[in-house]
């Protein structure tokens, strides 16, 4: 397994869209700029998706539960913490890598896990 370590500044730069052109205002340069911007956007979306999928995998293995129940659990935590699913997933993955899980997420994760294991009455 590979882990990329980045500084805060590098992560902030990653999210900025930067496009370099030759300075000429040609349709080719505009098209190149559009393609680079789209590529950056897709790269960011893929990175976010990988974090979410990794967190879902962690939950399904540790709880254990289905992928759909894991997604519901993480969405519930995200909603109760007023955060995005990606932010909660990133915190969970960082927690697995040794960082401390924020108190709000830890609290809501505990509540969500208790609700998940409450027997369902027909």
C-alpha positions in Angstrom: 0.0 0.0 0.0 1.3 3.4 -0.9 0.7 6.6 1.1 1.3 10.1 -0.2 2.3 12.6 2.4 1.6 16.2 1.5 1.9 19.5 3.4 -1.1 21.7 3.9 0.2 24.1 1.3 0.5 21.3 -1.3 -3.0 20.2 -0.5 -4.3 23.7 -1.0 -2.4 24.0 -4.3 -3.8 20.7 -5.4 -7.4 22.1 -5.3 -6.6 25.2 -7.3 -7.2 25.1 -11.0 -4.1 26.4 -12.8 -3.8 26.5 -16.6 -0.8 27.5 -18.6 -1.0 28.5 -22.2 1.5 29.9 -24.6 0.0 33.4 -24.3 -1.5 33.3 -27.7 -5.3 33.5 -27.9 -5.8 30.6 -30.2 -8.6 28.1 -30.2 -6.0 25.3 -29.6 -4.7 27.1 -26.5 -8.2 27.6 -25.2 -9.1 23.9 -25.8 -5.9 22.8 -24.1 -6.7 25.0 -21.1 -10.3 23.6 -21.0 -8.9 20.0 -21.1 -6.4 20.7 -18.4 -9.0 22.2 -16.2 -11.3 19.3 -16.8 -8.5 16.8 -16.1 -7.7 18.6 -12.8 -11.4 18.5 -11.8 -11.6 14.8 -12.6 -8.5 14.0 -10.7 -9.9 15.8 -7.6 -13.1 13.9 -7.9 -11.3 10.6 -8.2 -9.2 11.4 -5.2 -12.3 12.2 -3.2 -14.0 9.0 -4.3 -11.0 6.9 -3.3 -11.1 8.3 0.2 -14.8 7.6 0.5 -14.4 4.1 -0.8 -11.5 3.4 1.6 -13.6 4.6 4.6 -16.6 2.5 3.4 -14.3 -0.5 3.2 -13.0 0.2 6.7 -16.5 0.4 8.1 -17.7 -2.8 6.4 -14.8 -4.8 7.8 -14.8 -3.4 11.3 -18.5 -3.2 12.0 -19.3 -5.7 10.0 -22.1 -4.6 7.7 -23.0 -4.3 4.1 -21.6 -1.5 1.9 -25.0 0.2 1.8 -25.3 0.2 5.6 -21.7 1.6 5.8 -22.6 4.4 3.4 -25.8 5.1 5.4 -23.8 5.2 8.6 -21.2 7.6 7.2 -23.9 9.8 5.7 -25.6 9.9 9.0 -22.4 10.9 10.8 -21.7 13.6 8.1 -25.2 15.0 8.4 -25.1 15.1 12.2 -21.6 16.8 12.1 -22.7 19.2 9.4 -19.8 18.0 7.2 -19.5 16.4 3.8 -19.2 12.7 3.4 -15.8 13.2 2.0 -14.6 15.2 5.1 -15.9 12.4 7.4 -14.3 9.7 5.3 -11.0 11.6 5.2 -11.0 12.0 9.0 -11.8 8.3 9.4 -9.0 7.3 7.1 -6.6 9.7 8.8 -7.7 8.2 12.1 -6.7 4.7 10.9 -3.3 6.1 10.0 -2.6 7.4 13.5 -4.2 10.8 13.6 -6.8 11.5 16.3 -10.4 11.4 15.2 -12.1 14.8 15.9 -14.4 14.6 19.0 -17.6 15.5 17.0 -17.0 12.7 14.5 -16.0 10.2 17.2 -19.2 11.0 19.2 -21.5 10.8 16.2 -19.8 7.6 15.0 -20.4 6.0 18.3 -24.1 7.0 18.2 -24.5 5.8 14.6 -22.9 2.4 15.5 -25.2 2.0 18.5 -28.2 2.7 16.3 -26.9 0.3 13.7 -26.8 -2.5 16.3 -30.2 -1.9 17.8 -32.4 -4.9 17.0 -35.0 -4.1 14.4 -38.5 -5.0 15.5 -40.9 -6.2 12.7 
